[in-house]
Amino acid sequence: MRKHINLVLLLLLFVLPVVVAKLVLDNHWYQGGAINRGQLLEQPVVTDWLGMRGKWQLVYLLPAECDTRCQGALFNLRQVPQAMGAEQERIASLVLVSGQGDTGLPAAEHVQAGSSTVLAAPEPVLAQIRALEFGAQAIYISDPQGNVMLAYPLVEGQTQVLAQGKDMLRDLKRLLKVSKIG
């Protein structure tokens, strides 16, 4: 009888932690720590319309009227790739504009200052961006294969814009460090 009790206790010693771990994970009692600063999209968007395949891209849809949040986004699109230093060639900024007529947008030369590429986007592309979780109110990061996966919702105020730029820089450095592509 004593042998059986020892065997059962030994079995419980090894099985019980596995059962408890399974319960904790299945019931979402544990929320693992996230190391990314941007918002991961629920479903990454696979695109075939991005301008530069083979590079990590910061993608932003320019609104009809560029307010302070838009100016902050354009600032980050210029500064973040420059802050990457030696890895700067692996990153591109892409500003999408509506491809329909004169919308009162800033001149393309003004937007391109700072190595951003301006791309006139057709309506299906604009609809795909607007269907994302944050719509046109975010800067998105796309991997070299064209998968849009991280979003940085637009912020207002100089300190928030600078903090967002640091967050984007930190995430990009981590992505580039572990990525063998792009």
Disulfide bonds with the S-S distance in Angstrom:
Cys66-Cys70 2.02
